[in-house]
């Protein structure tokens, strides 16, 4: 009986681990939180960069995943418009900085700055 109970417990632990795995990223940091905390920021290159080099692995993974998706999308746009990737990246970087919320970090002239906002 003790062996059977141990087997059930093991089954539920393994089952729970596999079932919850897709949910786990939802508990991780999202882009809005990472930007709001000043961990990542937008650059004129069209990609995110770490502002805080000591950022967690979750933040690094999030940034890398988003940058990978951006590069794929930029490549599709460049091919569709028969232009080079660099031109699309540059345009996307300008747009990303323009859309960045006031108070979030942007990299201009190699330096991180808080995007100014309207004063109340």
Backbone as a ProteinNet text record, in pm:
[ID]
protein_1_A
[PRIMARY]
XXXXXXXXXXXXXXXXXXXXXXXXXXXXXXXXXXXXXXXXXXXXXXXXXXXXXXXXXXXXXXXXXXXXXXXXXXXXXXXXXXXXXXXXXXXXXXXXXXXXXXXXXXXXXXXXXXXXXXXX
[TERTIARY]
82.2	0	86.7	193.6	284	346.4	380.3	439.3	337.8	215.4	109.9	87.3	89.5	71.4	188.1	307.8	425.7	416.5	368.5	352.6	250.2	140.4	37.7	93.1	164.5	222.7	319.9	403.2	498	425.1	317.5	238.4	182.9	123.1	64.4	169.4	285.8	393.4	439.5	461	503.5	393.9	272.4	159.6	143	149.3	136.1	246	367	479.2	458	415.5	395.3	274.1	170.3	49.3	69.9	147.5	167.5	274.7	356.9	466.6	420.8	312.2	270.4	226.8	184.4	138	255	365.1	479.1	522.8	537.1	580.2	486.5	359	266.3	304.6	370.1	412.8	543.3	615.6	741.6	713.2	817.7	804.9	763.5	679.2	644.2	716.6	706.5	780.9	742.7	614.4	570.6	635.7	635.6	697.5	847.5	913.3	1057.9	1093.1	1011.5	1035.1	1004.5	893.8	852.9	956.6	1023.5	1125.9	1263.8	1272.4	1400	1502.4	1456.8	1549.6	1587.3	1493.7	1519.5	1467.1	1520.8	1475.8	1486.6	1423.7	1424.2	1547.4	1593.5	1709.1	1675.8	1756.6	1738.3	1769.3	1826.9	1857.4	1732.1	1622.2	1498.8	1485	1580.8	1581.2	1589.7	1545.3	1557.6	1699.9	1742.1	1870.4	1848.9	1936.7	1933.9	1987.4	1917.1	1965.4	2046.6	1996.2	2058.7	2130.1	2263.7	2337.6	2317	2269.3	2247	2103.3	2032	1893.6	1888.4	1777.3	1760.7	1759.3	1774	1768	1633.2	1525.7	1392.4	1386	1444.7	1443.5	1526.3	1642.1	1727.8	1656.2	1591.7	1520.4	1405.9	1333.7	1223.9	1275.9	1383	1441.3	1487.6	1554.7	1604.5	1489.7	1384.6	1269	1202.4	1183.6	1120.5	1209.2	1338.8	1430.5	1434.2	1426.6	1425.6	1299.1	1185.8	1060.3	1063.2	1120.7	1132.3	1218.2	1332.8	1422.9	1353.3	1277.4	1203	1102.1	1029	928.3	994.6	1102.9	1174.1	1223.2	1273.1	1319.4	1207	1089.2	972.7	935.4	936.1	901.7	1004.8	1133.1	1240.2	1226.1	1199.7	1183.8	1061.6	952.4	829	846.9	925.1	946.2	1074.9	1144.1	1268.9	1368.1	1388.7	1484.5	1572.3	1676.1	1766.5	1714	1756.9	1713.5	1749.5	1866.8	1911.4	1816.8	1762.1	1668.4	1541.4	1493	1372	1399.5	1513.9	1550.1	1556.9	1618.6	1631.5	1494.4	1410.1	1275.8	1196.8	1207.7	1137.2	1188.5	1319.8	1377.4	1323.9	1313.6	1258.8	1113.2	1036.3	895.7	882.2	965.7	959.4	989.5	1088.3	1121.9	1009.1	951	839.9	721.1	697	583.8	612.9	738.2	774.2	703.4	652.9	580.7	675.6	628	709.7	754.1	879.4	934.9	1008.7	979.1	1052.3	1184	1279.3	1413.7	1431.4	1501.7	1539.2	1688.6	1753.1	1896.9	1919.8	1974.5	2006.5	2151.8	2223.2	2365.6	2444.3	2407.4	2479.8	2450.7	2354.7	2323.5	2176.1	2149.5	2011	1951.4	1830.6	1759	1612.9	1551.6	1407.5	1337.7	1242.3	1167.4	1084.8	1100	1024.5	875.3	795.7	652	598	471.9	407.1	394	425.3	413.7	267.7	216.2	75.1	53.9
-119.3	0	125.8	123.5	237.9	265.8	160.5	174.1	236.7	194.1	246.9	395.8	435	576.2	658.9	606.2	675.2	691.5	587.2	594.3	701	708.5	810.4	951.1	967.4	1097.8	1138.9	1044.9	1071.8	1107.8	1034.4	1063.6	1205.6	1243.1	1376.9	1486.8	1462.2	1561.1	1579.9	1468.6	1477.8	1536.4	1491.6	1541.3	1691.6	1733.3	1875.1	1958.4	1905.7	1978.5	2000	1895.9	1907.9	1993.3	1983	2061.2	2209.4	2239.5	2379.5	2447.8	2371.8	2431.1	2537.3	2516.6	2622.8	2749.9	2736.8	2852.6	2930.6	2864.8	2926.7	3059.5	3071.1	3198.6	3314.2	3285.3	3391.2	3450.7	3369.9	3419.6	3496.9	3476.6	3546.3	3691.1	3768.8	3909.7	3927.4	4026.8	4058	4185.6	4220.7	4335	4464.9	4485.1	4609	4623.5	4514.4	4519	4544.3	4477.7	4494.8	4638.9	4699.8	4840.1	4932.4	4907.1	4991.5	4987.9	4873.6	4860.7	4907.7	4953.8	5004.2	4896.7	4775.4	4665.2	4654.4	4690	4689.8	4819.6	4855.7	4976.8	4962.8	5056.4	5058.9	5131.5	5089	5151.8	5185.7	5271.5	5308.1	5192.5	5085.2	4968.8	4887.6	4918.8	4843.3	4726.8	4712.9	4601.2	4651.2	4565.5	4593.7	4566.5	4637.5	4608.7	4608.2	4535.6	4537.6	4671.2	4732.7	4854.5	4814.3	4714.1	4663.9	4532.6	4533.9	4412.2	4298.4	4329.7	4224.5	4171.2	4202.7	4156.3	4003.6	3952.5	3807.5	3735.8	3606.1	3522.9	3532.3	3549.6	3565	3689.4	3797.7	3923.2	3907.8	3845.9	3822.6	3735.7	3629.9	3539	3611.6	3694.8	3773	3865.6	3937.5	4029.8	3955.7	3844.6	3767.6	3713.9	3667.2	3614.7	3725.1	3840.8	3952.1	3998.9	4012.1	4055.1	3955.2	3828	3725.2	3739.7	3761	3778.6	3907	4011.8	4137	4117.3	4050.9	4030.5	3950.3	3849.6	3770.1	3857.5	3940.2	4027.4	4131.7	4191.3	4290.3	4227.7	4104.3	4034.3	4013	3975.1	3956.6	4087.7	4195.6	4327.2	4368.3	4347.1	4383.1	4305	4174.9	4092.7	4137.9	4163	4203.7	4337.2	4427.3	4559.5	4569.4	4456.7	4450.4	4558.8	4566	4660	4584.7	4651.4	4580.7	4582.9	4485.2	4467.8	4589	4647.1	4761.4	4879.8	4904.6	5016.3	4992.7	4868.5	4834.9	4842.9	4791.9	4797.1	4941.9	5027.6	5168.6	5236.5	5212.9	5271	5218.3	5088.5	5028.3	5085.3	5108.3	5166.7	5306.4	5386.6	5521.4	5516.2	5425.4	5411.7	5361.8	5265.2	5210	5317.6	5401.3	5507.8	5610.2	5639.3	5734.3	5682	5550.7	5490.6	5459.5	5469.2	5438.1	5532.8	5476.5	5556.9	5650.5	5768.4	5858.9	5789.4	5810.4	5749.9	5620.2	5555.7	5434.7	5475.1	5383.2	5415.1	5392.2	5487.2	5479.4	5507.9	5449.6	5471.2	5564.4	5681.6	5781.5	5822	5827.8	5864.5	5778.1	5650.7	5556.6	5566.9	5651.3	5670.8	5643.9	5582.2	5557.7	5683.6	5716.3	5834.2	5797.5	5858.2	5840.7	5925.3	5865.8	5942.3	6045.7	6171.5	6274.8	6265.5	6315.7	6316.8	6456.7	6469.3	6596.8	6615.5	6731.4	6761	6797.8	6751.2	6784.5	6930.4
0	0	0	76	82.3	-55.4	-128.1	-261.3	-356.6	-347.1	-434.4	-407.8	-282.4	-247	-299.8	-289.7	-340.5	-492.2	-561.3	-706.3	-744.9	-670.3	-698	-675.6	-566.7	-537	-647.5	-690.6	-797.9	-926.2	-956.6	-1075.8	-1070.3	-958	-946.9	-952.5	-895.6	-903.3	-1046.7	-1118	-1257.4	-1344.6	-1325	-1402.6	-1379.6	-1254.3	-1221	-1283.3	-1283.5	-1342.7	-1491.1	-1561.3	-1705.9	-1739.1	-1660.1	-1687.2	-1659.8	-1559.5	-1522.9	-1606	-1675.2	-1750.6	-1849.4	-1926.3	-2018.4	-1946.5	-1822.5	-1746.4	-1688.2	-1662.8	-1595.5	-1657.9	-1790.7	-1845.9	-1811	-1787.9	-1750.7	-1615.6	-1531.3	-1401.3	-1412.8	-1522	-1543	-1579	-1585.5	-1618.7	-1764.1	-1790.4	-1929.1	-1970.6	-2097.4	-2150.8	-2081.2	-2058.2	-1993	-1855.5	-1778.8	-1645.1	-1653.9	-1748.6	-1763.5	-1799.7	-1885.9	-1922.1	-1804.2	-1736.9	-1624	-1511.3	-1495.6	-1391.9	-1438.7	-1563.2	-1614.1	-1641.4	-1669	-1695.2	-1842.2	-1930.4	-2074.5	-2133.3	-2248.2	-2314.7	-2465.1	-2533.9	-2680	-2731.3	-2848.9	-2911.8	-3056.2	-3115.4	-3255.4	-3351	-3297.8	-3381.4	-3413.8	-3344.4	-3364.9	-3269.2	-3179.1	-3086	-2942.5	-2850.9	-2708.9	-2664.2	-2560.8	-2496.2	-2346.4	-2277.9	-2131.9	-2083.3	-1993.2	-1929.1	-1807.3	-1738.3	-1616.1	-1646.9	-1651.8	-1686.3	-1586.1	-1466.5	-1367.3	-1372.5	-1479.7	-1492.8	-1489.9	-1441.5	-1426.4	-1560.9	-1553.2	-1672.9	-1742	-1664	-1722.8	-1810.4	-1762.1	-1837.9	-1964.5	-1952.3	-2069.4	-2172.8	-2125.3	-2216.1	-2285.2	-2210.2	-2266.6	-2375.7	-2346.6	-2443.5	-2569	-2550.9	-2665.1	-2750.2	-2684.5	-2758.5	-2840.4	-2779.3	-2850.7	-2964.7	-2940.1	-3046.1	-3161.6	-3129.6	-3234.7	-3320.2	-3255.9	-3329.9	-3412.9	-3356.5	-3431.6	-3555.9	-3538	-3652.2	-3761.9	-3722.9	-3820.9	-3894.3	-3819.7	-3880.2	-3970	-3923.5	-4004.4	-4135.2	-4127.4	-4247	-4346.7	-4296.2	-4383.6	-4453.7	-4377.4	-4433.9	-4538.3	-4507.7	-4602.6	-4733.3	-4722.5	-4844.1	-4924.2	-4854.1	-4921.8	-4993.9	-4935.5	-4993.9	-5074.5	-5088.3	-5165	-5121.7	-4992	-4935.3	-4836.8	-4786.3	-4695.3	-4551.3	-4477	-4338.8	-4253.6	-4274.4	-4195	-4202.3	-4320.8	-4336.5	-4255.9	-4255.3	-4179.9	-4029.8	-3987.9	-3845.6	-3797.1	-3876.9	-3840.3	-3828.3	-3925.4	-3923	-3803.7	-3777.9	-3664.4	-3532.4	-3522.7	-3401.3	-3374.8	-3480.1	-3465.6	-3418.4	-3478.9	-3440.3	-3296.3	-3258.3	-3122.4	-3018.3	-3046.9	-2953	-2946.9	-3061.4	-3064.1	-2982.8	-2988.8	-2918.1	-2771	-2730.6	-2592.5	-2497.1	-2389.2	-2289.9	-2216.9	-2181	-2100.6	-1971.4	-1935	-1814.9	-1841.2	-1954.4	-1990.1	-2055.4	-2055.1	-2102.1	-2251.3	-2313.4	-2453.8	-2462.9	-2562.2	-2578.4	-2696.2	-2665.3	-2766.9	-2750.4	-2860.3	-2857.2	-2759.5	-2751.8	-2666.6	-2518.7	-2480.7	-2338.2	-2312.5	-2198.1	-2157.9	-2097.9	-2144.1	-2093.6	-2074.7	-1973.7	-1957.8	-2061.5	-2129	-2227.8	-2153.3	-2192.6	-2124.5	-2156.8	-2065.9	-2084.9	-2059.9	-2078.2	-2051.5	-1901.7	-1855.2	-1711.3	-1682.2	-1568.9	-1535.9	-1507
[MASK]
++++++++++++++++++++++++++++++++++++++++++++++++++++++++++++++++++++++++++++++++++++++++++++++++++++++++++++++++++++++++

